[in-house]
Amino acid sequence: MMSAPLDRRRTAGLMLAVGAATFAFLAAPARAADDVLVGVIQPLSGPNAQFGIGAQRGTELAAEIINAAGGIQALGGAKIKLVAADVPTPNTAAAATQRLISQNGVSAVVGAFVSSTTLAASEVTERAQIPLVTFAFADQITGRGYAYVFQVSPKGTAFGAAQFDYATAIAKAAGEKIDKVAILYEDTAYGTAQAKGLREAAKAAGVEVVLDEAYPLGITDVSPLVNKLRASGAQIAFPVSYLNDSLLIIRALRQQNIDIPVIGGAAGYIIPDFKKGLGAYADGVLSVAAASGDMIPDLARTYKDKYGTFITHEAIIHAAALDAVAKAMEKAKSADPQKVRDALATLDYCGGLAAGVPGGCITFDKTGLNTSSFPIMVQWRGDAPVTVYPPKAATEKPVWRGKTVE
């Protein structure tokens, strides 16, 4: 694995020392003079609350770890205090982010999970000259020339390409040649970006896309999609979707005995509610991901002890995002947003909570994209997904059509 090793003994000690949560909500936070405030924007209600809550938990846990380790040393041990805003939809993101910034002297903002929401919120943070560190995938996030936006995960097109390339490589190793594939995607910023990467990767490989179908957010009837997939002759289906549509698609396929491999596009395919909603239908489902708990086991264990479930990739990446903000404050020796932004732009660090990011490091290029990260592929085994590809990151072998691939 490429990720830098986490100092397990030190981290375990820090995690055991964690006390009460430091997470505070938007309404009039009381703070000591040496606190540094970091804003958090996530969908804590609405259709994507599962992701927002996981992301919030990861950020909370990172704050606890940083504070238990002595806070921001360059600022005399100042503690990080989180102030949050609920951004359930893109339409609410701008106003909520503006209120958070105007009512609190935040040094930076972390979030939001949903790409379209992050795009809306980043318009506000850019105007306010407050750095925004995000997990969201959409290419536009760091493709607009903004100076205050930093993307910890790879772009959506990179995830789409990996979704295709990793799956076809696993199939080839299992002795199956892939000639025809299907792409099903939600018509949001996330879905369209990732579908573009899938499409381009298939073209580069000379593989025919026999079904390329967008569908609206909030779809309730996937029967037309499934019927088209059945008739297409595709050997692999690549759906890119959040939770409800992922459940509908997989359930419909399996109930109709369509047993072609399904390669999820992260999001709804790799959270606990996916397994809860599908039961045995989830077993063996592959998906791309931005991170996995088996790559940072100490953090994963602490998260499970605290929250009772495996750590999701959005929790890992948002924890790393807050750690990047803390490292930028250390480097800048300041909590001033402009100085934090400048330190983020030149940040180059490995280890710490960045160990959970594939590649093990956070280094932003001139657009704000983390050049050290890369997508991974996970597969459901029992109650949690495990990393199976690429080999440099894998902790277990992939299984293709019931066969373990060496």
Number of C-alpha atoms within 10 A of each C-alpha: 14 14 21 18 16 21 12 14 10 10 17 15 13 17 21 11 14 17 11 7 13 17 18 18 16 18 12 10 13 9 12 9 8 13 18 24 21 25 25 31 28 27 27 20 15 12 15 21 17 17 26 26 18 23 31 27 24 26 27 24 26 25 26 24 25 23 22 17 19 13 21 24 16 15 17 11 14 18 26 23 25 26 24 24 21 22 30 22 19 17 13 15 26 21 14 20 24 17 12 24 22 11 12 16 16 22 24 27 30 27 32 32 29 27 25 22 24 29 21 20 26 28 18 19 21 15 11 14 18 24 27 30 29 29 29 29 28 28 21 17 27 21 13 10 12 19 18 27 30 28 26 29 30 21 27 28 24 21 29 29 23 26 30 25 16 20 25 21 16 21 20 14 14 17 11 13 13 18 17 18 24 24 24 24 25 22 17 18 20 26 26 21 24 29 29 18 21 29 21 15 20 21 12 10 13 12 16 15 19 18 20 15 16 18 16 11 15 12 11 10 12 17 13 9 17 19 13 16 24 14 10 15 15 22 18 23 20 26 28 31 25 26 21 19 24 23 21 18 19 24 18 18 21 13 10 12 9 14 13 15 18 21 25 28 32 29 25 22 32 29 22 17 15 22 20 12 16 15 13 11 16 25 16 21 20 30 29 29 28 27 30 29 24 20 24 24 15 18 27 21 18 17 22 13 11 11 12 10 15 21 28 26 25 33 30 32 29 32 28 28 30 30 21 25 25 26 23 25 26 18 17 19 17 18 26 16 20 17 18 25 27 17 21 28 22 15 20 16 16 19 18 21 26 28 25 30 33 27 22 24 27 29 20 19 17 13 18 24 25 21 16 21 23 21 27 26 30 31 27 21 14 13 16 21 28 23 26 25 23 20 14 13 22 18 16 17 18 28 20 20 13 8 10 13 17 10
